Amino acid sequence: MSEDGLTSWVKQWIDGWVVSRGAADPVEEPWGWTIAVGLSKEVSRHVVPAPVEADVRKLAATAPPATWLKLFAPDEVVRPWAGDDWETDIAGFLMTLSLAPAPAGPPPAGYTVTSWSRGGVIKALVRAGDGRLAARGQVGMAGRTAVPDQIETAPDQRRRGLGALVMRTLQNAAWEAGARDGVLVATPDGRALYEALGWTHRSPMASLARRAD
């Protein structure tokens, strides 16, 4: 993928992510975007689609505590640029999908699925027979782009197809709401699920955090 193409996907991911998380609108910078998040452990984040060493070193040297860096490059390349005040978080993988209706099928016996939309965010919840959370996820809507976010399955509920059920439920709801492209950042654990559902890997993403203390 070209640098311009990657930058476009990153921007679409940002636009949906800020809706999903209720963060501030991204502020464009020469190297990418800054987002005010407003959490005690993440006051803001800098998102850099094409990291250059000089830019990363400057950001790392001047950022206050509780700032995060999202750098779309291999961790082993950009991590040395940040310095010892930065901690390495779980690496991510930018992935995309051309959306289409995806028959979710009924949930496994004993499980129920609930989905709803509020403020541009579509959510899906799968509950076990006793009402406990089995799996969940949400999508931030940004025009024709849907950004799945916070997809999780309870540890004791895994390997039952519930993550795929959540993703298909969200994909169908996003399609019905007008989205035609999907973009997300997967964890290493989630990447295999998304690839099985047809998502394409576009770029690694290094995630670094400056200690909040």
C-alpha positions in Angstrom: 0.0 0.0 0.0 1.2 3.5 -0.8 1.9 6.0 2.0 -1.1 8.1 1.0 -3.3 5.0 1.0 -2.2 4.1 4.5 -2.6 7.6 5.8 -6.2 7.6 4.4 -7.0 4.4 6.3 -5.5 5.7 9.5 -7.6 8.8 9.3 -10.7 6.8 8.8 -9.8 4.7 11.8 -9.3 7.8 13.8 -12.6 9.3 12.8 -14.5 6.2 13.9 -12.4 5.7 17.0 -13.1 9.2 18.4 -16.9 8.5 18.0 -16.6 5.2 19.7 -14.6 6.5 22.6 -16.2 10.0 22.9 -12.9 11.7 22.4 -12.3 15.1 20.9 -12.0 15.8 17.2 -8.5 15.0 15.9 -6.2 18.0 15.3 -4.1 17.8 12.2 -0.4 18.1 12.6 2.5 18.0 10.1 3.2 14.4 11.1 -0.3 13.1 11.7 -3.0 14.0 14.3 -3.3 14.8 18.0 -6.4 13.6 19.9 -7.6 14.8 23.3 -8.9 11.7 25.1 -9.4 13.0 28.6 -8.6 9.9 30.7 -6.3 9.9 33.7 -4.1 7.3 32.0 -4.5 8.7 28.5 -4.9 12.5 28.5 -4.1 12.6 24.8 -2.6 10.6 22.0 -0.4 11.4 18.9 -1.2 9.2 15.9 1.6 9.1 13.3 0.8 7.2 10.0 4.3 7.4 8.5 6.8 7.8 11.4 10.0 9.7 10.9 12.7 9.4 13.5 13.2 13.1 14.1 9.4 13.6 14.6 9.1 10.7 17.0 12.1 11.8 19.0 10.7 15.3 19.3 7.2 14.1 20.3 8.7 11.7 22.8 10.9 14.4 24.4 8.2 17.0 24.8 5.0 15.0 25.5 3.6 15.3 29.1 2.9 12.2 31.2 -0.2 10.1 30.2 0.4 10.7 26.5 0.3 7.8 24.1 2.0 7.4 20.7 0.4 5.3 18.0 3.0 4.8 15.3 2.2 2.8 12.2 5.5 1.0 11.8 7.1 -2.2 13.3 7.7 -1.8 17.1 11.3 -2.8 16.7 11.9 0.1 14.4 10.3 3.0 16.3 10.7 1.8 19.9 14.3 2.9 20.2 13.4 6.4 19.1 11.2 7.1 22.1 13.5 6.7 25.1 13.3 5.1 28.5 10.4 7.2 29.8 8.1 5.3 27.4 6.5 2.0 28.0 5.6 -0.4 25.2 1.9 -1.4 25.1 0.4 -4.3 23.1 1.2 -4.0 19.4 -1.6 -3.5 16.9 -2.4 -4.3 13.3 -4.4 -2.0 11.0 -6.9 -4.0 9.1 -9.6 -3.2 6.5 -12.7 -4.8 5.0 -15.1 -3.9 2.2 -18.4 -4.3 4.0 -21.2 -6.5 2.9 -24.1 -8.1 4.7 -22.8 -11.0 6.8 -25.4 -13.6 8.0 -24.7 -13.9 11.7 -27.0 -16.9 12.2 -28.6 -17.7 15.6 -26.5 -17.6 18.8 -25.5 -20.9 20.3 -28.1 -22.5 22.5 -28.5 -20.7 25.8 -27.1 -17.4 24.6 -28.9 -14.1 23.7 -27.7 -11.2 21.5 -28.8 -7.6 22.0 -27.7 -4.7 19.8 -28.5 -1.0 19.9 -27.2 2.3 18.6 -26.7 5.6 20.5 -24.8 8.7 19.4 -23.2 7.2 16.4 -22.0 4.1 18.2 -23.5 0.7 17.5 -23.1 -1.9 20.3 -23.6 -5.7 20.5 -23.9 -7.7 23.7 -23.9 -11.5 24.0 -25.1 -12.9 27.3 -24.9 -16.4 28.6 -27.9 -18.2 29.9 -27.5 -16.9 33.5 -27.2 -13.3 32.1 -23.5 -12.9 32.5 -21.5 -11.1 29.8 -20.2 -13.6 27.3 -18.9 -11.3 24.5 -19.3 -7.7 23.5 -18.2 -5.0 21.0 -19.0 -1.7 19.4 -18.6 0.2 16.2 -17.9 3.9 15.8 -19.6 5.3 12.7 -17.8 7.9 10.5 -19.8 8.4 7.3 -19.3 5.4 5.1 -16.7 3.9 7.4 -17.4 1.6 10.4 -14.7 1.2 13.1 -15.1 -1.9 15.3 -13.7 -1.3 18.8 -13.4 -2.9 22.2 -14.3 -6.4 20.9 -13.9 -8.9 23.7 -15.0 -12.3 24.8 -15.0 -13.4 28.5 -12.1 -15.8 29.2 -14.5 -18.7 30.1 -16.6 -18.2 27.0 -13.9 -18.4 24.3 -13.8 -20.9 21.4 -17.5 -20.9 21.0 -17.8 -18.5 18.0 -19.0 -15.6 20.1 -16.4 -13.1 18.8 -17.4 -13.9 15.3 -21.1 -13.5 16.2 -20.4 -10.1 17.7 -18.5 -9.0 14.6 -21.1 -10.2 12.2 -23.9 -8.5 14.2 -22.0 -5.2 14.2 -21.1 -5.5 10.5 -24.8 -6.0 9.6 -25.9 -3.1 11.7 -23.2 -0.9 10.2 -24.1 -1.9 6.7 -27.8 -1.1 7.4 -26.7 2.3 8.7 -24.9 3.1 5.5 -21.2 2.1 6.1 -19.4 0.4 3.2 -15.8 0.2 4.5 -14.5 -1.2 7.8 -11.2 -0.4 9.4 -9.9 -1.4 12.8 -6.7 -1.9 14.8 -6.5 -5.5 16.0 -4.5 -6.9 18.9 -2.3 -10.0 18.3 -5.0 -12.2 19.8 -7.8 -10.6 17.7 -6.0 -10.7 14.4 -6.7 -14.3 13.7 -10.4 -13.8 14.2 -10.6 -10.9 11.9 -8.5 -12.6 9.2 -10.9 -15.6 9.4 -13.8 -13.1 8.8 -12.1 -11.6 5.7 -10.2 -8.6 7.0 -6.9 -7.7 5.4 -3.8 -6.7 7.3 -2.5 -3.3 6.1 0.2 -2.2 8.6 1.7 -2.9 12.0 1.1 -0.3 14.7 3.5 0.3 17.7 1.8 1.6 20.8 3.8 3.5 23.4 2.7 5.3 26.6 4.5 7.8 28.7 4.3 6.9 32.4 1.4 8.8 34.1 3.5 9.3 37.3 
